[in-house]
Amino acid sequence: MLKLYGFAVSNYFNMVKHSLLHKGVDFDEVTVYPNAGADYLSKSPMGKVPCIETENGCLAETSVILDYLEARYPQQPLYPADPWQRTKCLELMKVAELYLELPARRLLPVVLAGAPADEKTVAEVKELMDKGIAAVTALAQFKPYVLGDSLTLADIVLRYAMVVADLVGGAVFQRDIAAEVAGMAEWKAMMASSPISQQLDADTNDAMAAFLAMLKGK
């Protein structure tokens, strides 16, 4: 049976888990935090989560895992069938990762651990996030899903990318990103109402105390 390594507070872990649950794939969860040691490095060479273990071996990097799952488990597809729309889905996924989630992640120590906010870093993060928000505004339809009438991986990736973007956006920049993008607030509510989202959100809340204790113990 496929194994999913990671932890429930990780938004990247939840991107993969959401996809697996949507597709109805049986899998076991193995709780692992980043840089878990030599044994985990044999599965995920950079020590990152998530990672999956398949009948053919292990695979890391979220976007790569999601692509593999689409090819290996074509039931309940999350890529559009049309080649152009599939590529537009990939484009929006990449924008959400590179220009919303990853810049905001640089300021997580400020939000979660009270680290001092370096002005240069804050300015760089704001500039990239401004561009990312503008790109999502240009690319997303929210009718009702990101690319139209069907759920795609763009919805899943954007939903969990926004976890970090919203956290940092609110705490550091005092801004409500969804209020700046037409249709996003309604889309977020719709996504949050799905049984899979509710399950993953509950799992995240249940795992938060252990995650914070792990951080303090470093």
N, C-alpha and C positions, 0 to 999 in steps of 0.2 A: 504493500500500500504506500502511496505517496506520503512523504513526510514534509511538513512545513516547519522550518526553524525560525524562531524570532520571538517577539514578545508583543503582548496585546496593546501596549501604549504606542508602539511604532506605527506611524501612519503608512509607511511603505509595506510593512507586514500586513496591514489591513487592506491595502490595495489588492494584494495577492489573495488574501483570505476571502475578500468579497467576491472576487472572480471565481474562486473555487466553489464557494457556496452557491453562487448564481448558476454555475454549470452543473451542480449536483455531483461533484467529484468527491469520492471518499478520500479522506486524508487524516493523518495523525498530526497533532501539534506537539512540538518540542520547544519548551521555553529556553531561549538562549539570548543573552545580551551581547552587544558588539564586543569584539576582541575577547572572546571567551576562552582562548587558549589554543594550543597547538592542534588538538584534536579537531576543533571547529575549523581551523585554518585549512585542514585537509578537505573540508567541504566548501568553504567560502574563502578563497585565497586572500581577500582583503579583510577578512574578519567581519564583514558587514552582514546585517540582516535586512530582509529575509533571505533564506536560502531554501531550496527544495531538494529533496532526495528522491530520485526516480529509479525505475528499474534499470536505467542506463547510466546512472551516476548522479552527481550533484550539480546544481546550477544556481548561480548567484546573479545579482543585479536585477532590480525589480522590473524594469522595462523588458529585459531579456526573458525573465520568467513569464511575464504576461504574454509575450509573443509566443513562447513555447506552449503555454496552456491553450491558446487559441488554435494552434496547429494540432496539438495532441488530443484535445477534447473539443471537437467542433460543435458539439451540442450546445444549445443556447448561446449562439455566437455573440461576441461583443465587439467585433469589427464589422463595419458596413460591408456588404457584398460588393458594392461598386468600387473599383480600384481607386478612383479619384476621391471618393468619400472616405475610403479607408485611410488614404494618405492624409486627408484633412484631419481625421481622427488622431493620427500619429502626431501631426503638427501641433494640435491643441494639447495633447499629452505632454509633449516636449516643452511647450511654453509654460504650462503649469508647473512642471518640475524645475526648469532652469531659471525662470524669471519671477516665480512667486515663492515656491517652497524653499529652494536652496538659498536665495538671498536672505529670506526671513530666518532661516535656520542659524545664520551667523549670529543672530541676536538672542537666541534661546538662552545662553548663559545669563544674559541680563534679566530676562523674564523669570527663569526658573531658579536661578541661584543668586540673584542680586549682584551680579558682577557689574563693575563700572562700565558705562556705555562710552566707548571711544567715538568721538565726534566724526572722525573720518569714516569709520565703519558704518555708523548710523547714516551718514550722507550717501555712502555707496549703496547701502541696502535700499534706502528710499528711492534712489534713482532707478535701480533695477526693478523694484516692485512697481513703481509708477509705469514703467514700460510694459511690465507684465500685465498689469491691470488694463492698460490700453489695448494690449494685444488680445486679451480675453474678450474685451468689449467688442473688438472688431471681428473675432473669429466665432464666438459662441452665439447660438440662436436662442436657446432656452425656450423651445416650442414643442413640447415642454422640456425636452432634454437638450443637452448641449448642441447636438447636431440635428435636432428635429424630433421625430415622433418615436424614436427607439433609443433605449438605453445602450450606451457604448462604453468602451474602456475610457473614453475621454471624460465621461461623467464620473466614473469611479476614481480615476486619477485626480481629477480636479477636486472632487469632494474631500479626499484625504490630504491633498496638497494644501487646501484651504484651512485645515486644522492648524497648521503652523503659521500660515500667512495671517489668519484671523487673530491668533494669539499675539503675535508680534505687532500686527497692525493696530490692535486695540491698546496694548500695553505701552508700546513705545511711541506710536504715531497718533494715538487717539483718533483713529479713523475706522469707520465701518465700511469695509470693502464692498460688501454686498449692496449697500445703499448707493454706491457709486456706479454700479453696473446694472443697467436695465434688465430686469427679469431674474437676476441672480438670487435675490431673497426668496422669491417664490420657488425657484429651482432647488435651493438649499432645503427649504421646508419639505418639498416633495421627496427629495432624496432621503432626508432624515426619517421620513415616515415609513420607509420600506422595512419589512421584517428583518432583512439582512443587516441593514444599517443599524437598526435598533439593537440587534444582537451584538454587533461589533462595538457599538457605543457602550453598551452595558459591560462587555468584557473589558473595555479600556478603563472604565471607572473602577471595576473590581481589581484590576491589576495596578492601579496608579500608586497605591501605598507601597507595594513591593518595589516598584520602579524607583520611586523617590528615595526609598531606603538604600537601594543599590547605589544611587548617585551619591548619597551622603557618605557611603562607606568607601568610596574611591579615595 
